Amino acid sequence: MKRNSVILIPALNPDKELIQYIQELKRNGFDDIIVVNDGSSAEYLDIFERAKQMDCKVLQHAVNLGKGRALKNGFNEFLNLYQDNPDISGIITVDSDGQHAVKDVIQIDDWWKKNKCAELLLGSRNFKLAGVPFKSRAGNQITSKVYRLLYGIQIRDTQTGLRGIPKELVAGYLQIRGERFEYEMEMLIESAVRGIPVREISIQTIYKNQNTGSHFRPFEDSVLIYRLILSGCFRYWKTSLKRKIRKEK
């Protein structure tokens, strides 16, 4: 059964298991897959060549530009290829390190079949489980609390890379700021500012080798994320006030 979603995988020096993951996606009906090589080292190029041979669309960054830029370039390619395709509902982003089970990717695709809603879908992990790395648990819980305090919106997993973006929302997210991991937080801020509903779908919590394969820079990327959260809240308060005034009129 052919699925209605395009898969987007940003990748930097991916494990060879990425090929097995792509094969599993293909077996489950995800025929349209975009892979972004975000400046990987030469020894990883054979992985991207194999992805091409499997009919994936592979985009190439000559140097590492960051996850945010990889996602945006993937969104741009999605719009160029699928914007006018009535059979495609949206794009699903997944990480290249095996953290997102294919069954959970299917959950996102199935949601669009049952609900024709312009919502940002988040695959949310359970950080209370044993085996979750402390830095991942603590970082996500703190960010979630700060986001709720400033924006009044409860999101359990603000840093998940498994996201479903309906086709009608992709162009808007393509135009926002953020080049590295902070871009995914900017998507949540933009959703709050524009009044876009955000829905969380519970997914399997997978951490391989205590998440040692992550390219997240704890200090530098955290600074970028919290800078965005603090600066974005003023835009949110301003638009929220305008919406309130319009309703009262």
Secondary structure in CASP SS format (residue, H / E / C, confidence):
PFRMAT SS
TARGET T0000
AUTHOR 0000-0000-0000
METHOD secondary structure of the structure
MODEL  1
M C 1.00
K C 1.00
R C 1.00
N C 1.00
S E 1.00
V E 1.00
I E 1.00
L E 1.00
I E 1.00
P E 1.00
A E 1.00
L C 1.00
N C 1.00
P C 1.00
D C 1.00
K C 1.00
E H 1.00
L H 1.00
I H 1.00
Q H 1.00
Y H 1.00
I H 1.00
Q H 1.00
E H 1.00
L H 1.00
K H 1.00
R H 1.00
N C 1.00
G C 1.00
F C 1.00
D C 1.00
D C 1.00
I E 1.00
I E 1.00
V E 1.00
V E 1.00
N E 1.00
D E 1.00
G C 1.00
S C 1.00
S C 1.00
A H 1.00
E H 1.00
Y H 1.00
L H 1.00
D H 1.00
I H 1.00
F H 1.00
E H 1.00
R H 1.00
A H 1.00
K H 1.00
Q H 1.00
M C 1.00
D C 1.00
C C 1.00
K E 1.00
V E 1.00
L E 1.00
Q E 1.00
H E 1.00
A C 1.00
V C 1.00
N C 1.00
L C 1.00
G C 1.00
K H 1.00
G H 1.00
R H 1.00
A H 1.00
L H 1.00
K H 1.00
N H 1.00
G H 1.00
F H 1.00
N H 1.00
E H 1.00
F H 1.00
L H 1.00
N H 1.00
L H 1.00
Y H 1.00
Q C 1.00
D C 1.00
N C 1.00
P C 1.00
D C 1.00
I C 1.00
S C 1.00
G E 1.00
I E 1.00
I E 1.00
T E 1.00
V C 1.00
D C 1.00
S C 1.00
D C 1.00
G C 1.00
Q C 1.00
H C 1.00
A C 1.00
V H 1.00
K H 1.00
D H 1.00
V H 1.00
I H 1.00
Q H 1.00
I H 1.00
D H 1.00
D H 1.00
W H 1.00
W H 1.00
K H 1.00
K H 1.00
N C 1.00
K C 1.00
C C 1.00
A C 1.00
E C 1.00
L E 1.00
L E 1.00
L E 1.00
G E 1.00
S E 1.00
R C 1.00
N C 1.00
F C 1.00
K C 1.00
L C 1.00
A C 1.00
G C 1.00
V C 1.00
P C 1.00
F H 1.00
K H 1.00
S H 1.00
R H 1.00
A H 1.00
G H 1.00
N H 1.00
Q H 1.00
I H 1.00
T H 1.00
S H 1.00
K H 1.00
V H 1.00
Y H 1.00
R H 1.00
L H 1.00
L H 1.00
Y H 1.00
G C 1.00
I C 1.00
Q C 1.00
I C 1.00
R C 1.00
D C 1.00
T C 1.00
Q C 1.00
T C 1.00
G C 1.00
L C 1.00
R E 1.00
G E 1.00
I E 1.00
P E 1.00
K H 1.00
E H 1.00
L H 1.00
V H 1.00
A H 1.00
G H 1.00
Y H 1.00
L H 1.00
Q C 1.00
I C 1.00
R C 1.00
G C 1.00
E C 1.00
R C 1.00
F C 1.00
E H 1.00
Y H 1.00
E H 1.00
M H 1.00
E H 1.00
M H 1.00
L H 1.00
I H 1.00
E H 1.00
S H 1.00
A H 1.00
V H 1.00
R H 1.00
G C 1.00
I C 1.00
P C 1.00
V E 1.00
R E 1.00
E E 1.00
I E 1.00
S E 1.00
I C 1.00
Q C 1.00
T C 1.00
I C 1.00
Y C 1.00
K C 1.00
N H 1.00
Q H 1.00
N H 1.00
T C 1.00
G C 1.00
S C 1.00
H C 1.00
F C 1.00
R C 1.00
P H 1.00
F H 1.00
E H 1.00
D H 1.00
S H 1.00
V H 1.00
L H 1.00
I H 1.00
Y H 1.00
R H 1.00
L H 1.00
I H 1.00
L H 1.00
S H 1.00
G H 1.00
C H 1.00
F H 1.00
R H 1.00
Y H 1.00
W H 1.00
K H 1.00
T H 1.00
S H 1.00
L H 1.00
K H 1.00
R H 1.00
K H 1.00
I H 1.00
R H 1.00
K H 1.00
E H 1.00
K C 1.00
END
